[in-house]
Amino acid sequence: MDISGKTAMVVHQVNAKMVAQPGAIAPDAAKSAAREFEAVFLTETVEDMLNSVDIGDFGGGHAEETWRSFLARAYADQIAGQGTIGIAQSIENTIAAYRQSQAALLESKE
């Protein structure tokens, strides 16, 4: 699998931090993962929307099928970047709650 662009940069940053501090989690890993999940979810949603509407002149053929997913991802990235949907924030809060519960569980075992 070939990873490029912004995703490759995030993966490289997380890997570099993990190498520098074995066992440590990058401080913004939850935020990055939550935002990426929101973007992927929105990509699927926008792509379904694009499949259900008449796009007019931008229509027909194999090329449209190929490029429609790129258009959907671009729209999704813009929507997710605004931070108005709330999916990423909800996931980030859930990850934080999970981490707190795990920390409390570890403390109770000591």
C-alpha distances in whole Angstrom, upper triangle without the diagonal:
4,6,10,13,15,12,11,15,16,13,15,18,18,17,20,22,21,22,25,26,25,25,26,24,23,26,24,21,23,24,20,19,22,21,17,18,21,19,17,20,22,19,20,24,24,22,25,27,26,26,30,32,33,31,34,33,29,29,29,26,23,22,23,21,18,19,21,18,17,21,21,18,21,24,22,21,25,26,24,25,29,29,31,30,30,27,25,29,29,26,27,30,29,27,30,32,30,30,34,35,33,35,38,37,37,40,42,41,42
4,6,10,13,10,9,13,14,12,13,17,17,16,19,21,21,21,24,26,25,26,26,24,23,26,23,21,23,23,19,19,22,21,17,19,21,19,17,21,22,19,20,24,24,22,25,27,26,26,30,31,32,30,33,32,28,28,28,26,22,21,23,21,17,18,20,17,16,20,20,17,19,22,21,20,23,25,23,24,27,28,30,29,29,27,25,28,29,26,27,30,30,28,30,33,31,31,35,36,34,35,39,38,38,41,43,42,43
4,7,9,7,5,9,10,9,10,13,14,14,16,18,19,19,22,24,23,24,23,21,20,22,20,18,20,20,16,15,18,17,14,16,18,16,15,19,20,17,19,22,22,21,24,26,25,26,29,31,32,30,32,32,28,28,29,27,24,22,23,21,18,18,20,16,15,18,18,15,17,20,18,17,20,22,20,20,24,24,27,26,26,24,22,25,26,24,24,27,27,25,27,30,29,28,32,33,32,33,36,36,36,38,41,40,41
4,7,6,5,8,10,10,10,13,15,15,16,19,20,20,23,24,25,26,25,22,20,22,20,18,21,20,16,16,19,17,14,17,19,16,16,19,20,17,20,23,22,21,25,26,25,26,30,30,31,29,31,30,27,28,28,27,24,22,22,21,18,17,19,16,14,17,18,14,15,19,18,15,19,21,19,19,23,23,26,26,26,24,22,25,27,24,24,28,28,26,28,31,30,30,33,35,33,35,38,38,38,40,43,42,43
4,6,5,7,9,10,11,13,15,16,17,19,20,21,23,25,26,26,25,22,20,21,18,18,20,18,15,16,18,16,13,17,18,15,15,19,19,17,20,22,21,21,24,25,24,26,29,29,30,28,30,29,26,27,28,27,25,22,22,22,19,17,19,16,13,16,17,13,13,17,16,13,16,19,17,16,20,21,24,24,25,23,21,24,26,24,23,27,28,26,28,31,30,29,33,35,34,34,38,38,38,40,43,43,44
4,5,5,6,9,10,11,12,14,15,17,18,20,21,23,24,24,22,19,17,18,15,14,16,15,11,13,15,12,11,14,15,13,14,17,17,16,19,21,20,20,24,25,24,26,29,29,31,28,31,30,27,28,30,29,27,24,24,23,20,19,20,17,14,16,16,13,13,16,14,11,14,16,14,13,17,18,21,21,21,20,17,20,23,20,20,24,24,22,24,27,27,26,29,32,31,31,35,36,35,37,40,40,41
4,5,5,6,9,10,11,12,14,16,17,18,20,21,22,22,20,17,15,17,14,13,15,14,10,11,13,11,9,12,14,12,12,16,16,15,17,20,20,20,23,24,24,26,29,29,31,29,32,31,28,29,30,29,26,24,24,23,20,19,20,16,15,17,17,13,14,16,15,12,15,17,15,14,18,18,21,21,21,19,16,19,21,19,18,22,22,20,22,26,25,24,27,29,28,29,32,33,33,35,38,38,38
4,5,5,6,9,10,10,12,14,15,16,18,20,20,21,20,18,15,18,16,14,17,16,12,13,16,15,12,15,17,15,15,19,20,18,21,24,23,23,26,28,27,29,32,32,34,32,34,34,30,31,32,31,28,26,26,25,22,21,22,19,17,20,20,16,17,20,18,16,19,21,18,18,22,22,25,25,25,23,20,23,24,22,21,25,25,22,24,28,27,26,29,31,29,30,34,34,33,36,38,38,39
4,5,5,6,9,10,10,12,14,15,16,18,19,20,19,16,14,16,14,13,16,15,11,13,16,15,13,16,18,16,17,21,21,20,23,25,25,25,28,29,29,31,34,34,36,33,36,35,32,33,34,33,31,28,28,27,24,23,24,21,19,21,21,17,18,21,19,16,18,21,18,17,21,21,24,24,24,23,19,22,24,22,20,24,25,22,24,27,26,25,28,30,29,29,33,34,33,35,38,38,38
4,5,5,6,9,10,11,12,14,15,17,18,18,16,13,11,13,10,9,12,11,8,10,13,12,10,13,15,14,15,18,19,19,21,24,24,24,27,28,28,30,33,34,35,33,36,36,32,34,35,34,31,30,29,28,25,24,25,21,19,22,21,17,18,20,18,15,18,19,16,15,19,19,22,22,21,20,16,18,21,18,17,20,21,18,20,23,22,21,24,27,25,26,29,30,29,31,34,34,35
4,5,5,6,8,10,11,12,14,15,16,16,15,13,11,14,12,10,13,13,10,10,14,14,12,14,17,16,16,19,21,20,22,25,25,25,28,30,29,31,34,35,37,35,38,38,34,35,36,34,32,30,30,28,25,25,26,22,21,23,22,19,20,22,20,17,21,22,19,19,22,21,25,24,23,21,18,20,22,19,18,22,22,19,20,24,22,21,24,26,25,25,29,29,28,31,34,33,34
4,6,5,6,9,10,10,12,14,15,16,15,13,11,14,13,12,15,16,13,14,17,17,15,18,20,19,19,23,24,23,25,28,28,28,31,33,32,34,37,38,40,37,40,40,36,37,38,37,34,32,32,31,28,27,28,25,23,25,25,21,22,25,23,20,23,25,22,21,24,24,27,27,26,24,21,23,25,22,21,24,25,21,23,26,25,23,26,29,27,27,31,31,30,32,35,35,35
4,5,5,6,9,10,11,12,14,15,13,11,9,11,10,10,13,14,11,13,16,16,15,18,20,19,20,23,24,24,26,28,29,29,32,33,33,35,38,39,41,38,41,41,37,39,40,39,36,34,34,33,30,29,30,26,24,27,26,22,23,25,23,20,22,24,21,20,23,22,26,26,25,23,20,21,24,21,19,22,23,20,21,24,23,21,24,27,25,25,28,29,28,30,33,33,33
4,5,5,6,9,10,11,11,12,10,8,6,9,9,7,11,12,10,11,14,15,14,16,19,19,19,22,23,23,25,28,28,29,31,33,33,35,38,39,41,39,42,42,38,39,40,39,37,35,35,33,30,30,30,27,25,27,26,23,23,26,23,20,23,24,21,20,23,22,26,25,24,22,18,20,22,19,17,20,20,17,18,21,20,18,21,23,21,22,25,26,25,27,30,30,30
4,5,5,6,9,10,10,11,11,10,9,13,13,11,14,16,13,14,17,18,17,19,22,21,21,24,26,26,27,30,31,31,33,35,35,37,39,41,43,41,44,44,40,41,41,40,37,36,36,34,31,31,31,28,27,29,28,25,26,28,26,23,26,27,24,23,27,26,29,29,27,25,22,23,25,22,20,23,23,19,21,24,22,20,23,25,23,23,27,27,25,28,31,30,30
4,5,5,6,9,10,12,11,11,9,13,13,12,16,17,15,16,20,20,19,21,24,24,24,27,29,28,30,33,33,33,36,38,38,39,42,43,45,43,46,45,42,43,44,43,39,38,38,36,34,33,34,30,29,31,31,27,27,30,28,25,27,29,26,24,28,27,30,30,29,27,24,25,27,24,22,25,25,22,22,26,24,22,25,27,25,24,28,29,27,29,32,31,31
4,5,5,6,8,10,8,8,6,9,11,10,14,15,14,15,18,19,19,21,23,24,24,27,28,28,31,33,33,34,37,38,38,40,43,44,46,44,47,47,43,44,45,44,41,40,40,38,35,35,35,32,30,32,31,28,28,30,28,25,27,28,25,24,27,26,29,29,27,26,22,23,25,22,20,22,23,19,19,23,22,19,22,24,22,21,25,26,24,25,29,28,28
4,5,5,5,7,6,7,7,11,12,11,14,16,15,15,19,20,19,21,24,24,24,27,29,29,31,33,34,34,37,39,39,40,43,44,47,45,48,48,44,45,46,45,42,40,40,38,36,35,36,32,31,33,32,28,30,32,29,26,29,30,26,26,29,27,31,30,28,26,23,24,25,22,20,22,22,18,19,22,20,17,20,22,20,19,23,24,21,24,27,26,26
4,5,6,9,9,10,11,14,16,14,18,20,18,19,22,23,22,24,27,27,27,30,32,32,33,36,37,37,39,41,41,43,45,47,49,47,50,50,46,47,48,46,43,42,42,40,37,37,38,34,33,35,34,31,32,34,32,29,32,33,29,29,32,30,34,34,32,30,26,27,29,26,23,26,26,22,23,26,24,21,24,26,23,23,26,26,24,26,29,28,28
4,6,9,9,11,10,13,15,15,18,20,19,20,23,24,24,26,28,28,29,32,33,33,35,38,38,39,41,43,43,45,47,49,51,48,52,51,48,49,50,49,45,44,44,42,39,39,40,36,35,37,36,32,33,35,33,30,32,33,30,29,32,31,34,34,32,31,27,28,29,26,24,26,27,23,23,26,24,21,24,26,23,22,26,27,24,26,29,28,27
4,6,5,8,9,12,14,14,17,19,19,19,22,24,23,25,28,28,29,31,33,33,35,37,38,39,41,43,44,45,48,49,51,49,53,52,49,50,51,50,47,45,45,43,41,40,41,37,36,38,37,33,34,36,33,30,33,34,30,29,32,30,34,33,31,30,26,26,28,25,22,24,24,21,20,23,22,18,21,23,20,19,23,23,20,22,25,25,24
4,6,9,11,14,16,15,17,20,19,19,22,24,24,25,28,29,29,31,33,33,35,37,38,39,41,43,44,45,47,49,51,50,53,53,49,50,51,49,46,45,45,43,40,40,41,37,36,38,37,33,35,37,34,31,34,35,31,31,33,31,35,34,32,30,27,27,28,25,23,25,24,20,20,23,21,18,20,22,19,18,22,22,19,21,24,23,22
4,7,10,12,15,13,15,18,18,18,20,23,22,23,26,27,27,29,32,32,33,35,37,38,39,41,42,43,46,48,50,49,52,52,49,49,50,49,46,45,45,42,40,40,40,36,35,38,36,33,34,36,33,30,33,33,30,30,32,30,33,32,30,28,24,25,25,22,20,22,21,17,17,20,17,14,17,18,15,15,18,18,16,18,21,20,19
4,7,9,12,11,13,15,16,16,18,20,20,22,24,25,26,28,30,31,32,34,35,36,38,40,41,42,45,46,49,47,50,51,47,48,49,48,45,44,44,42,39,39,39,35,34,36,34,31,32,34,30,28,31,31,27,27,29,27,30,30,27,25,22,22,23,20,18,19,19,15,15,18,16,13,15,17,15,14,18,18,16,18,21,21,20
4,6,8,7,9,12,12,12,15,17,17,18,20,22,22,24,26,27,29,30,32,33,35,36,37,39,41,42,45,43,47,47,44,45,46,45,42,41,40,38,36,36,35,32,31,33,31,27,29,30,27,25,27,27,23,23,26,23,26,26,23,22,18,19,20,17,14,16,16,12,12,15,14,11,14,16,14,14,18,18,17,19,22,22,22
4,6,5,8,10,10,11,14,15,15,17,19,20,21,23,25,26,28,29,30,31,34,35,36,38,40,41,43,42,45,45,42,43,44,44,41,39,39,37,35,34,34,30,29,31,29,26,26,28,25,22,24,25,21,20,23,21,24,24,22,21,17,17,19,16,14,16,17,13,13,17,16,13,16,19,17,17,20,21,20,22,25,25,25
4,6,8,9,10,11,13,14,16,17,19,20,22,23,25,26,28,29,30,32,34,35,36,38,40,41,43,42,45,45,42,43,45,45,42,41,40,38,36,35,34,31,30,31,29,26,26,27,25,22,24,24,20,19,21,19,22,23,20,19,16,15,17,15,12,14,15,12,11,15,15,12,14,18,17,16,19,21,20,21,24,25,25
4,6,5,6,9,10,11,12,14,15,16,18,20,21,22,25,26,27,28,30,31,32,34,36,37,40,38,41,42,38,40,41,41,39,37,36,35,33,31,31,28,26,27,26,22,23,24,21,18,20,20,16,16,18,16,19,19,17,16,13,13,15,13,10,13,14,12,11,15,15,14,16,19,18,18,21,23,22,24,27,28,28
4,5,5,6,8,10,10,12,14,15,16,18,20,21,23,24,25,27,29,30,31,33,35,36,39,37,40,41,38,39,40,40,37,36,35,33,31,30,29,26,25,26,25,21,22,23,20,18,20,20,17,16,19,17,20,20,17,16,12,13,15,12,9,13,13,10,11,15,14,12,15,18,17,17,20,22,21,23,26,26,27
4,5,5,6,8,10,10,12,14,15,16,18,20,21,22,24,25,27,28,30,32,33,35,37,36,40,41,37,38,40,39,37,36,34,33,31,30,29,26,25,26,24,21,22,23,19,17,20,19,15,16,18,15,18,17,14,13,9,10,11,8,6,9,10,7,8,11,11,10,13,15,15,16,19,20,20,22,24,25,26
4,6,5,6,8,10,11,12,14,15,16,18,20,21,22,24,26,27,28,30,32,33,35,34,37,38,35,36,38,38,36,34,33,31,30,28,27,24,23,24,22,19,20,20,17,15,17,16,12,12,14,12,15,14,12,11,7,8,10,8,6,9,11,9,10,13,14,13,16,18,18,19,22,23,23,25,27,29,30
4,5,5,6,9,10,11,12,14,15,16,19,20,21,22,24,25,26,28,30,31,34,32,36,36,33,34,35,35,33,31,30,29,27,26,25,22,20,22,20,16,17,18,15,13,15,15,12,11,14,13,16,15,14,12,9,11,13,11,9,13,14,12,13,16,16,16,19,21,20,21,24,25,25,27,30,31,32
4,6,5,6,9,10,10,12,14,15,17,18,20,21,23,24,25,27,29,30,33,32,35,36,33,33,35,34,32,31,30,28,26,25,24,21,20,22,19,16,18,19,15,14,16,16,12,13,16,14,17,15,14,11,8,11,12,9,8,12,12,10,12,15,14,14,18,19,19,20,23,24,24,26,28,29,30
4,5,5,6,9,10,11,12,14,16,16,18,20,21,22,24,26,27,29,32,30,34,35,32,33,34,34,32,31,29,28,27,25,24,21,20,21,19,16,17,17,14,13,15,14,10,12,14,11,14,12,10,8,5,7,8,6,6,9,10,9,11,14,14,14,17,19,19,20,23,24,25,27,29,30,31
4,5,5,6,9,10,10,12,14,15,16,18,20,21,22,24,26,27,29,28,31,32,29,30,32,32,30,29,27,26,24,23,21,18,18,18,16,13,14,14,11,9,11,11,7,8,11,9,12,11,10,8,5,8,10,9,9,12,13,12,14,17,17,18,20,22,23,24,26,27,28,30,32,33,34
4,5,5,6,9,10,10,13,14,15,16,18,20,21,22,24,26,28,27,30,31,27,28,30,30,28,26,25,23,22,20,19,16,15,17,14,11,13,14,10,9,12,12,9,10,13,12,14,13,13,10,8,11,13,11,11,15,15,14,16,19,19,19,22,24,24,25,28,28,29,31,33,34,35
4,5,5,6,8,10,11,12,14,15,17,18,20,21,23,25,28,27,30,31,28,28,30,30,28,27,25,23,22,21,20,16,16,17,15,12,14,15,11,11,14,13,10,12,15,13,15,12,12,8,7,11,11,9,10,14,13,13,16,18,17,18,21,22,22,24,27,27,28,30,32,33,35
4,5,5,6,8,10,10,12,14,15,16,18,20,21,23,25,24,28,30,26,27,29,29,28,26,24,23,22,21,19,16,16,16,13,11,13,12,8,9,11,9,6,10,11,10,11,9,9,6,5,9,10,9,11,14,14,14,17,18,19,20,23,24,24,26,28,29,30,32,34,35,37
4,5,5,6,9,10,10,12,14,15,16,18,20,21,23,22,26,27,23,24,26,26,25,23,21,20,19,17,15,13,12,13,10,7,9,9,5,6,9,8,6,8,11,10,12,10,11,9,9,12,14,12,14,17,17,17,20,22,22,23,26,27,27,29,31,32,33,35,37,38,40
4,5,5,6,9,10,10,13,14,15,17,19,20,23,22,25,26,23,23,25,25,23,22,20,18,17,16,14,11,12,13,10,8,11,11,8,9,12,11,9,12,15,14,15,13,14,11,11,15,15,13,15,18,18,18,21,23,22,23,26,27,27,29,32,32,33,35,37,38,40
4,5,5,6,9,10,11,13,14,16,17,19,22,21,25,27,24,24,25,25,24,23,21,19,19,18,16,13,14,14,11,10,13,12,8,10,13,11,10,13,15,14,14,11,12,9,10,14,13,12,15,17,17,17,20,22,22,23,26,27,27,29,31,32,33,35,37,37,40
4,5,5,6,8,10,10,12,14,15,17,19,19,22,24,21,21,23,24,23,22,19,18,18,16,14,11,12,12,8,8,10,8,5,8,10,8,8,11,12,12,12,9,12,10,11,14,15,14,16,19,19,20,22,24,24,26,28,29,30,32,34,34,36,38,39,40,42
4,5,5,6,9,10,10,12,14,16,18,17,21,22,18,19,20,21,19,18,16,14,14,13,10,8,9,9,5,5,8,7,5,8,10,10,10,13,15,15,15,13,15,13,14,17,18,17,19,22,22,22,25,27,26,28,31,32,32,34,36,37,38,40,42,42,44
4,6,5,6,9,10,11,13,15,18,17,21,22,19,19,20,20,19,19,16,14,14,14,11,9,11,11,8,8,12,11,9,12,14,13,13,16,18,17,17,15,16,14,15,19,19,18,20,23,22,23,26,27,27,29,31,32,32,34,36,37,38,40,42,42,44
4,5,5,6,9,10,11,13,16,16,20,22,19,19,20,22,21,20,17,16,17,16,12,11,13,12,8,10,12,10,8,12,14,11,12,16,16,16,16,13,15,13,15,18,18,18,20,23,22,23,26,27,27,29,32,32,33,35,37,37,39,41,42,43,46
4,5,5,6,9,10,11,14,13,17,19,16,16,18,19,19,18,15,14,15,13,10,9,11,9,5,8,10,7,7,11,11,10,12,15,15,16,16,13,16,15,17,20,20,20,22,25,25,26,28,30,30,32,34,35,36,38,40,40,42,44,45,46,48
4,5,5,6,9,10,13,12,16,17,14,14,15,16,15,15,12,10,12,11,7,6,9,8,5,8,11,9,9,13,14,13,15,17,19,19,19,17,19,18,19,22,23,22,25,27,27,27,30,32,31,33,36,37,37,39,41,41,43,45,47,47,49
4,5,5,6,9,12,13,16,19,16,15,16,17,17,17,14,12,14,14,10,10,13,12,9,12,14,12,12,16,17,15,17,20,21,21,20,17,20,18,20,23,23,23,26,28,27,28,31,32,32,34,37,37,37,40,42,42,43,46,47,48,50
4,5,5,7,10,11,14,17,15,14,16,18,18,18,14,14,16,15,11,11,14,12,9,12,14,11,12,15,16,14,16,19,19,20,19,17,20,18,21,24,23,24,26,28,28,29,32,33,33,36,38,38,39,42,43,44,45,48,49,50,52
4,5,5,8,8,11,13,11,11,13,15,15,14,11,10,13,11,8,9,11,9,8,11,13,11,12,15,16,15,17,20,20,22,21,19,22,21,23,26,26,26,28,31,31,32,34,36,36,38,40,41,41,44,46,46,47,50,51,52,54
4,6,8,9,12,14,12,10,11,13,14,14,11,9,12,12,9,10,13,12,10,14,15,14,15,18,19,18,20,23,24,25,24,22,24,23,25,28,28,28,30,32,32,33,36,37,37,39,41,42,42,45,47,47,48,51,52,53,55
4,7,9,12,15,14,12,13,16,17,17,14,13,16,16,12,14,16,14,13,16,18,16,16,20,20,19,21,24,24,25,24,22,25,23,26,29,28,28,31,33,33,34,37,38,38,40,42,43,44,46,48,48,50,52,53,54,56
4,6,9,12,11,10,13,16,17,17,13,14,17,16,12,14,17,14,13,17,17,15,17,20,20,19,22,24,24,25,24,22,25,25,27,30,30,30,33,35,35,36,39,40,40,42,44,45,46,48,50,50,52,54,55,56,58
4,6,9,9,8,10,14,16,16,12,13,16,15,12,15,17,15,15,18,19,17,19,22,22,21,24,26,26,28,27,25,29,28,30,33,33,33,36,38,38,39,42,43,43,45,48,48,49,51,53,53,55,57,58,59,62
4,6,6,6,9,13,15,14,10,12,15,13,10,14,15,12,13,16,16,15,17,20,19,19,22,24,24,27,26,24,28,27,29,32,33,33,35,37,38,38,41,43,43,44,47,48,48,51,53,53,54,57,58,59,61
4,5,6,9,13,16,14,11,14,17,15,13,17,17,15,16,20,19,18,21,23,22,23,26,27,27,30,29,28,31,31,33,35,36,36,39,41,41,42,45,46,47,48,51,52,52,54,56,57,58,60,62,63,65
4,5,8,12,14,13,10,14,16,14,13,17,17,15,17,20,19,19,22,24,23,24,27,28,29,31,31,30,33,33,34,37,38,38,40,43,43,44,46,48,48,49,52,53,54,56,58,58,59,62,63,64,66
4,7,10,12,10,7,10,12,10,9,13,13,11,13,16,16,16,19,21,20,21,24,25,26,29,28,27,31,30,31,34,35,35,37,40,40,40,43,45,45,46,49,50,50,52,54,55,56,58,60,61,62
4,7,10,9,6,9,11,10,9,13,14,13,14,17,18,17,20,22,22,23,26,27,28,30,30,29,32,31,32,35,36,36,38,40,40,41,44,45,45,47,49,50,51,53,55,55,56,59,60,61,63
4,7,8,6,8,11,11,11,14,16,15,16,19,20,20,22,24,25,26,28,30,31,33,33,31,34,33,34,37,38,37,39,42,42,42,45,47,46,48,51,51,51,54,56,56,57,60,61,62,64
4,6,6,7,9,11,11,14,15,15,17,19,20,21,23,25,26,27,29,31,32,34,34,32,35,34,35,38,39,38,40,43,42,42,45,47,46,48,51,51,51,54,56,56,57,60,61,61,63
4,5,5,6,9,10,12,14,15,16,18,19,20,22,24,25,26,28,29,31,33,33,32,34,32,33,37,37,36,38,41,40,40,43,45,44,45,49,49,49,51,54,53,54,57,59,58,60
4,5,5,6,8,11,11,12,14,16,17,18,20,21,23,24,26,27,29,31,32,30,33,31,32,35,36,35,37,40,40,39,42,44,44,45,48,49,48,50,53,53,54,56,58,58,60
4,5,5,6,9,10,10,12,14,15,16,18,20,21,22,24,25,27,29,29,27,30,29,30,33,34,33,35,38,38,38,41,42,42,43,46,47,47,49,52,52,52,55,57,57,59
4,6,5,7,10,10,11,13,15,16,17,19,21,22,23,25,27,28,28,27,29,27,28,32,32,31,33,36,36,35,39,40,40,41,44,45,44,47,49,49,50,53,54,54,56
4,6,6,8,10,11,12,14,15,17,18,20,21,22,24,26,28,28,27,29,27,27,31,32,30,32,35,35,34,38,40,39,40,43,44,43,46,48,48,49,51,53,53,55
4,5,5,6,9,10,11,13,14,15,17,19,20,21,23,25,26,25,27,26,26,29,30,29,31,34,34,34,37,39,38,39,42,43,43,45,48,48,48,51,53,53,55
4,5,5,6,9,10,11,12,14,15,16,18,20,22,23,24,22,25,23,24,27,28,27,29,32,32,32,35,37,37,38,41,42,42,44,46,46,47,50,51,52,54
4,5,5,6,9,10,10,12,14,15,16,18,20,21,22,20,23,21,21,25,26,24,26,29,29,29,32,34,33,34,37,38,38,40,43,43,44,46,48,48,50
4,5,5,6,9,10,10,12,14,15,16,19,20,22,20,23,21,21,25,26,25,26,29,29,29,32,34,34,34,37,39,38,40,43,43,44,46,48,49,50
4,5,5,6,9,10,11,12,14,15,17,19,20,19,22,21,21,24,26,25,26,29,30,30,32,35,35,36,38,40,40,42,44,45,45,48,50,50,52
4,5,5,6,9,10,11,12,14,16,17,18,16,19,18,18,21,23,22,24,26,27,27,30,32,32,33,36,37,37,39,41,42,43,45,47,47,49
4,5,5,6,9,10,10,12,14,16,17,15,18,16,16,20,21,20,21,24,25,25,27,29,29,30,33,34,34,36,39,39,40,42,44,45,46
4,5,5,6,9,10,10,13,15,16,16,18,18,17,20,22,21,22,26,26,26,28,31,31,32,34,36,36,38,40,41,42,44,46,47,48
4,6,5,6,9,10,11,13,14,13,16,16,16,19,21,21,22,25,26,26,28,30,31,32,34,36,36,38,40,41,42,44,46,47,48
4,5,5,6,8,10,11,12,11,13,12,13,16,17,17,18,21,22,22,24,27,27,28,31,32,33,34,36,37,38,40,42,43,45
4,5,5,6,9,10,12,12,14,13,12,15,17,17,17,21,22,22,23,26,26,27,30,31,32,33,35,37,37,39,41,42,44
4,6,5,7,9,11,11,14,14,14,16,18,19,19,22,23,24,25,28,29,29,31,33,34,35,37,39,40,41,43,45,46
4,5,5,7,8,8,11,11,12,14,16,16,17,20,21,22,23,26,27,28,30,31,32,34,36,37,38,40,42,43,45
4,5,5,7,7,9,9,8,11,13,13,14,16,18,18,20,22,23,24,26,28,29,30,32,33,35,36,38,39,41
4,5,8,10,11,12,10,12,15,15,15,18,20,20,21,23,25,25,27,29,30,31,33,35,35,37,39,40,42
4,6,8,10,12,11,12,15,16,16,18,20,21,22,24,26,26,28,30,31,32,34,36,37,38,40,42,43
4,6,7,9,8,8,11,13,12,14,17,17,18,20,22,23,24,26,28,28,30,32,33,34,36,38,39
4,6,9,9,9,12,14,14,15,18,19,20,21,23,25,26,28,29,30,32,34,35,36,38,40,41
4,6,8,9,10,12,13,14,16,18,19,20,22,23,25,26,28,29,31,32,34,35,37,38,40
4,6,5,6,9,10,11,12,14,15,16,18,20,21,23,24,26,27,28,30,32,33,35,37
4,5,5,6,9,10,11,12,14,15,17,18,20,21,23,24,26,27,29,30,32,33,35
4,5,5,6,9,10,10,12,14,15,16,18,20,21,22,24,26,27,29,30,32,33
4,5,5,6,9,10,10,12,14,15,16,18,20,21,22,24,26,27,29,30,32
4,5,5,6,9,10,11,12,14,15,17,18,20,21,22,24,26,27,29,31
4,5,5,6,9,10,10,12,14,15,16,18,20,21,22,24,26,27,29
4,5,5,6,9,10,11,12,14,15,16,18,20,21,23,24,26,27
4,5,5,6,9,10,11,12,14,15,16,18,20,21,23,25,26
4,5,5,6,9,10,11,12,14,15,16,18,20,21,23,25
4,5,5,6,9,10,10,12,14,15,16,18,20,21,23
4,5,5,6,9,10,11,12,14,15,16,18,20,21
4,5,5,6,9,10,11,12,14,15,16,19,20
4,5,5,6,9,10,10,12,14,15,17,19
4,5,5,6,9,10,11,12,14,15,17
4,5,5,6,9,10,10,12,14,16
4,5,5,6,9,10,10,12,15
4,5,5,6,9,10,11,13
4,5,5,6,9,10,11
4,5,5,6,9,10
4,5,5,6,9
4,5,5,7
4,5,5
4,6
4
